[in-house]
C-alpha cells in the first residue's frame, strides 16, 4: 500500500511540475522582452549621452578617447547582440533561416 501512495504522490508532483513549467515559460515570454527592451533603451540613451558629452567638450586626452571607444563598442553590442539574444527566449526556433544561422 505504501508503494501505491508513493506512486500517486509522484504522479501528483509530476503534474504540478508541468503546470509550473508552463506558467514559468509564460512568465519568461512576458518578462524577458520587457527587460531586454529596457536594457536596449537605457543602453542607447546612456551611450549616446556619453558620446555627445565627449564631442561637446572636445577633450582629446587618452581617457576620453577610450571612453568614447567603449561607448561605441557598447552601442554596436546593444544593436546587434541584444535583439538576437532576446529572440532565443521569446521564439522557440531560429527565425532567420539556415544560411544566417551558419554565418552567425
N, C-alpha and C positions, 0 to 999 in steps of 0.2 A: 504494500500500500504506500510506503514511503517513496518507492520508485515512481509511481504514478503521480503523486503530488509534486515531486521534483520535476517530472516531465511537464506537467501542467504549468508549473511556475516558470520553466524555461520558455515555453511557448508564449506565455503572457509577457515575459521580458522581451522576447524577440519582436512581438507585435508592437510593444511600446517603443522599441528602438527604431522600428521602421517609421512610425508616426513622428518620432523625434527627428529622424533624418530628413523627412520631407519638410517639416517646419523649419529645420535648420537651413536647408537648401533655399527655401522661400525667403528666409531672413537674409541669407547671403546675397541672393539675387536683388534684394531691395537695398541693403546697406552698402554693399561694395560700390555700386555706381555713384552713390552719394559721396562716399569717402574719396573715391578717385576723382570725382568732379571737383570737390573742394581742394584736393591736392593740386589739381591742374590749374584751377583759377588762382589760388594763392601763390603757386609757384610762378605762374606767368606774371602776375601783378608784381610780386616781390622782386623778381629778377629784372623785369623791365624798369622798375624804380631804381635798382642798383645801377643799371646801365645809364639811365637818364641822369642820375646824380653825378656819376663819374664823367659824363660828357659835359654836363653843365659847369662843373668846377674846373674842368680842363687840367686836371693834375696828371702829370706824366711820370710819376715815380713807379718803381717796381711793384709796390704793393697794389696800387690802383690798377695797373695793367693785369696783374694776376687775378684780382677780384673781378674785373670785367670779363676776363677769360673764363673764370669759373662760372659766372652768371650766364655767359653764352653757352657753355657746355651744359649747364643745368637746363636752360631753355630747350636745347636740342633733345635732351633726355626726356623732358616733360612732353614735348610734342610728339616724339617718336615712340618711346617705350611705354609710357603710362597708358595710352589707349589700348595698345596690344595686350598689356597685362590685364587690363580691365575686362577685355573680351574673354579671357580664359575663365574668369569667374562667372560671367553673365551668359556666355554662349557655350553650350556643351561640346560643340565641334568647331574646328578651324574654319572660319567663314571665307577665307581668302583664296582657296584653291590650292592644288598641289604645287604648281610652279612657285608661287610665292612662299610656300612652306619650305621648299628646298633652298630658296635664296636666303631666307631669314634664318 
